[in-house]
Amino acid sequence: MDIGELIRELRQTRGWSQGRLASEINERYRTALTREYVSGWERLKHQPGPYYLRALSAVLDVPLAVLESEVDRRTFLTDVAGAAIAPVIASDLLSDGFAARLSGGPSLEAWEQKLATYGTDYMSLGAADIQRRVSSELVVVQQQLDKPQLWSVAARLMTLYAKTFPGSDGTKAVHWYRMAARAADESGDDATRVWVRGRAAIALGYEGASLGVADVFADQAMAITERPSLGLLNAIYGKAHAAALRGDTATAVDLADQGRRVFDTAGSHEQTSDYAVPYWRLNVFRSLLLARLGDERGAAAAQDVARTELPASLPRFATHLDMHRGLMLTRSGDRSGGAAHAESALAALPTEKHSLTLRMLMDEIRA
């Protein structure tokens, strides 16, 4: 294993992006390292010098000798990193948890502010970075669950955490969505109960994963209340995607129409939060749904509308739309052209901004 591979593996073990690794080094050593320079290390475009080797050793908790010598670095990762790095991470989490218990933890207002920040960050950051940060928050909030109102905070954090796992594995994502639903029920807040279930339904339905579970969450959300809300909107479109993937066109179209009526009442003005569904995001839902149904004209129209209003700060969603176009091409019979179009779109997006949903969509297009 070369040093570039080792740096990448150690970085990913922590769930850090290349930018996060650069920031950690800059903060500790007051340097001006860039993400591009870290990328160069990993691609062996250039080698870290002695100064940065020491910095990497400290920041990544890896012996300097491993970075400097030609030892079998893969053996180090499997035999040493599992024993040396995991306890460091666990120690930090345990410390955070006990500190929260002893101090009483953040206030409800502080948690709501954190959730708002995560809602915005999720739209542009990679899954690994979000997963590591939210796991720490979950350790803290579980120390405060003697305060009933914080069950709603925990439920929303669990939902976000679940979204960092691929739904197709059938275990981790679904497990966390179910935990989130139970936590939401503990809150006694119907708005949270509907939102958590609706967000799980649209995540699984959009990804084309665990369709039966997506239906269950959607049906539960729709049974709690018929009052228009973003949670209900997510639930309806999650169920619509599940129907489309099963080939039930009539049900999918009917649900899409129902969802549009809910949006007219409950749609968001907020443009850049995972907790929001503005008009451009509604059309991202519709774009993929109609592409799956083979409605090329409708899908293209939804893509045009979404692109017109999509904030420039959210390039990942532009990639979604380009990949929907790739799916349309494959469904029209141009399988190689559709796959090439989608692969090109995904390759144009910086790797650290990739999401598990995009990777699963690529799998669907190739299949």
N, C-alpha and C positions, 0 to 999 in steps of 0.2 A: 504494500500500500504506500503510495507517495504522500508527501506532506500535504498536498492540496486535498486529497481525499480525507486525510485524517482531520484537517481543520473543518471540512464540511460536515463530517460525521459528528464531531464533537459539538459543533454549532447546532446541528439539527437535534442532537440529544437533548439540548436545553430548550428546543423550540424557538431558537433565535433566528431572525433574518440576518442577512449579511450586514444590513444597516445597523441592526441591534448590536452585533459583535463589534462593529466599528465604534459605535457610541459607548459601549462598555469600556473599550480600551481608551478612548478619548477622555472619558470622565475620570478614569483612574490615573492616567498618565499625562493628561493635559496635552494631547497630541491633536492632530487634525486629519486623522485617518478617514478615508471615504469608503462608501460601500463598494465603489468600483475597484478600489485597491484590494479589498478583501476578495472580491470576485476574481481578481487577477491572481491572487495566491491560490485560490481553489482550482483555477484553470491552468496553473503552472505558467502563467504569463510572466510572473516574476516571483522570486523567493523572498520570504520575510528575512530581514537581516537579524543580527544578534539582539538588537534592542527589541524588535517586535517579537522575536522568539520568546524572550523573557516575559513580554507583555501577554502573549498568548498563553504561556505556561501559567501565569497567575490568574488570568481571567477565566480560562477554561479548566483550571484545576488538573493539569496534566504535567507530569514530570518533564523538566526541561530536557533531560537526556533523551526522552522519546522523540521530541521535536528535532533535536540536533543530530541524532545518529540514524543509521540505516537499519535499525532493528525492525522486526516484523511488527509493523504498526497495527495490522489487522488483529494480531494476537492480543496486542495491548487493549484494543477496543473491546474485544469479547471477554478477556480474562481479567483485565484490570479496571476498565472504565465502569463496568457493571458494579464492581465493589467499591470504587473510589468516588465516582461521580454521584451515583444515586443517593448515598448517605448525605452528601453535601446539600443536594436539593431537598431531601427529606428534612434535614436539620433546619433549613430556612423555613420550610412550611410549618414544622412543629413550633418553631420560635414565633412565627407570625400568629399561630393559633393561640398559644398560651398568652402571648402579649395582649391579644384582643380580649381574652377572657379576663385577664387581670385588670385591664384598663376600662373595660366596658365596651370597647370597640367603637367604630365610627357611628355617628348619629344617623337616623333615618334620612335626614336631608343630605348628608354626605354620601350615603349609599345611592340615593336617587341621582346625585350628580355623577357618581362613578358609572352608573348604568347608562346615563345619557352619553358619557364619553365612550364607553364600550360600544354603544349603538352606532356611533359615528365611526369609531376605529374599525369596526368589523367590516365596514363597506370598502375599505381600502387595504387593510393589512392581511397578511397571510394567516392561514389557520393555525400554524404552529406557534406563532407569536401570541395570538389571542388565547390559545389553549393554555400556555404556560402562565400567562398573567391571570386568567380567570381561575385556574386551579388554586392559586394562592388566595384569591378573594373568597373562594368557597370554603377554604380552611378557616378563614376569619369569620365569615358570616354564620357558620354553623355553631360558633361559640355564643351567638346572640339570639338563638331561636327561642329563648324564653320570653322574647318580646314578639307577640303574635304578628304584628305588622311586618316584621322582617322575613316572614315566610314568603311574602310576595317578592321581596328582593331576591331571596334564595332561589325561588322558582324561575325567575327571569334569568339569573346567572346560570342556573343549570341548563336552561334552554339554549343559551349562547354556547355553553360548554359542549353540549350535545352536537351542535352544528359543526364543531371542529373535527368530528369523527365521520368517516364515510358511512352513510346509512346502509350501504349495500352489505356491510359486514354482518348485519343482522343481530348484532349484540350490543356493542358499546353505545352507539347513537340511540338506539331504541331504549336501552336501559336508562340512559340519562333523561330521555324525553318522558319516560314513565315516572321516574323520580320527580321530575319537574312538575308533572301533573299532580302528583300526590302532595308535593309541597304547596302548589297553588291552592289545592283544596284546603290545606291547613290554614291558609291565609283568610279563608272565608270571603274573599273578594271575587265576585263573579267576573269582573273585567279581566283580572289576572288569570282566572281559570279558563276563560275563553281564549285569551291571547296565547297562553302557553300551548294549549292544544292546537290552536289554529296555526301557530308558527311551526309546530312539529309536523302538522299535516302538509303544509306547503313545502317545507324542506324535503320531506320524504317523497312527496308527489312530484315536485320539480326534479329531484334527483332520479326519479324512477326507481326508488328503493323501498322495500318493505311496504308494498302497496296496501296490503291488508291492514297493517298498523296505521298507515296514513288515513285510511277510511275510518278506522275506529276513533282516532283522535278527532277527525273532522265531524263525525256523527256526534261525539260527546260534546264538542263545542257548540254545535248547532242545537243540541237538546237543552243546553244550559239556559240559553236565551236567544230570542230572535231579534233582539235589539241590534241595529246596525253598529258595527265596530270594526276596527282593523283586525281583531282576532277572528271575527266571523268571516270577514273578507278572505283572510288567509285560509281558513278552514274550507270555504267553498271552492277556492281555486286549487287547493291541495287535492280535494276530492275530484275536481274536474280533470286534473292531470292524471290521477289514477285511472279514471274512466277512459281517458284517451289512450293510455298505454294498454288497456285491456281491449281496445277496439270498440268501445261503446260510445260511438260518436254522438248519438242523440242525447245521452245523459251528460256528456262533456259539454255540448253546446248549450243545453238547458242550464247547467250550473254556471257556465261562463256568463250567460245573460243575467242570472240571479246575482252573481258577483258584481256585475257592472251596476246593478241597481243599488246594492249595498255601498259600493264605492261612491255613488252620487251623493250619499248621505254622510259617509264616514271617511272619505278620502283625506289625505294629509296635505298640509301646506309645507311641512318640513320636507326637505329634499334629500338629505344626506345621512339619514339614520336608519339602522336596521329595524327600528321600532316604528317606522313610518312607511306608508304606501302612497306616494304621490302619483300623479298621472303617468309619468314616464315609467315608474316601476310596475304599475298596473299593466302597461303595454309590454313590458318584459315578460310578465306572466302570460299575457295573451299571445305574444310572439311565439313562444315555445309551444304553447298549447295548440295553436293553429298549425304550426309546422308539424307537430305530431299527428294532427288530424288530416294532413295533406292539403290544407287550404292555403295554397301558395299566395294567392292575392291578399287574403286576410292577414296572413303572417307578415308579408312584406309591408302592408299598410301599418301594422302595429309597430314594426321595426322602425319605419320612417318617423312615426310619432314619437317613439321612445328616444331616438337619436336627436330629434329636434330639441327636446327638453332635458336630456340627460346632462347633469353637471360635468364639466370638464375634469373635475377632481376625482371622478370615479371611472377610470379607464377599464376596470375589470368588467363593468356592466356593458361597456361597448364591445368587449370581447364576447360576452354572452350573446349579444345580438348577432355578431358575425358568425358565431358557431351555430346559432339557430338557422342562419342562411345555409351553412354547410349541411345541416340536417335536412332542410328543404331539398337541397340538391340530391342527397342520397335517396330520399323518398321518391323523387321524380325519376330515379333510375341512374343518375350519374354518381355512382358510388365512389369512384376514385376521385372525381372532381370535388365532391362534397367533403370527403375526408381531407383532401389537400387544402381546401379552403379553411376548414376548421383548424387543422394543424398549423397553418400559417398564422391564423388569428391568435391562437394560443401561444405560439412561439414569439409573437410580437409583444406579448405582455411580459414584463419582468417576472422572473421565476418567483421572487418573494411575494408577489401579489397574486399568485395562483391560489385558487380555492379548491377544496375537495369536490365541490359541485361541478366546477369546470372540468376536472379530470373525469368525473363520472359521465358528464355530457359527451366528452370525447370518446369514451368507451361505447356509449350508445350510438354515436355516429358511425364508428368503425364497425359496429355489429349490424 
